[in-house]
């Protein structure tokens, strides 16, 4: 992957030089190659791990890096290549098999086995064509990602039309994902499991049945409408329709029943089953943005979204960001986001579900909760790209930090760093 990144950067540099002799007077959609380098670090903790049936450590760290290369193929067309890698270490997922590293087994102790970490890599090329009058844009994309227990392949298309001297913009897009699990069940539910340390009344025999279909397909249609309302005010409305079918359960997330005997190894309770969710789900998010230019110092950026799905989850999201322009180069932008949702029809806390129910989960992401996120960021911007990195000019540099706090005890911090480099 590292060698591929270096090769891609070399190609971008060579492509930039090849465009030096272009004598076309037609204004290009993208004048020269641009490269975005992105890095984020995420850390969280909590006590309601879904892997251990709604209780146990949720400690997790994730480091993600990606490179996005925008190549002007000609005056009208742009090829964008987005490549990324995400590496995480999770105390929660380590307990898919809690028996491979600890003397005393507990849902609140991280196992040191192989399931504690994973790497996700993805590749997403996008091609866009803009009409001669620059009032319509057509695009198409592919997407491939892989990790230890999941593979995803996607493709999509989009169309954007500008009206009213480009004060009005209407966009539609569609996306299809064809995914497949490589199911990793909790160790005690795998064939041939036996451990002489099991304690409880009777014999541990949950009668577990593995999933017969490991595919998951997702189809989405998106619509957006944006309007410049005045010199100071801009607004946008959007709506998505998302349909999913197939294996929508997560195979390694345990569930404990209230009408079943409890069995343990040390302090670790053995699963009665894994979560079972319907094989279809329909989601409808709808919302809008409103940006207001107060003066040369302040801009208000507001956002609201309502979400509903046929699993019983309804949510509201509202956020406000206030960029403060310090000078021509630096901008500071504090932000706040509020989120609240209802519980899914199939959510049960530990041992609240019954074995006679058709569907159940103890994943607190599907519980009722609210969350607050506070953030601060700073941006360096130089349209003349005076600073240089190799043969590229530094156009922007963004650094953001945010804190996330959820009512069920989950808390997290996120730091992101992004740069935009422009070829000469």
Secondary structure, DSSP 8 states (H G I E B T S, - for coil): -HHHHHHHHHHHHHHHHHGGG----S--SSSS-EEEEEEEEEEEE-SB-TTTTT-B---EEEEEEEEEEEEE-SSSEEEEEEEEEEEEEEHHHHGGGTTTT-SS--TTS---SGGGEEEEEEEEEEEEEE-TTS-EEEEEEEEEEEETTEEEEEEEEEEEEEEGGGTEEEEEEEEEEEEEE-----GGGSTT---TT-EESS---------S--EEEEEEEEEEEEEE-SSSEEEEEEEEEEEEEE--S-TT-EE-BTTS--EEETTEE--SEE-B--SEEEEEEEEEEEEEE-SSSEEEEEEEEEEEETTS-EEEEEEEEEEEE-SSSEEEEEEEEEEEE---TTB--TTTB-TT-S-BB--GGGS-EEEEEEEEEEEEE-TT--SEETTEEEEEEEEEEEEEEETTS-EEEEEEEEEEEEE-
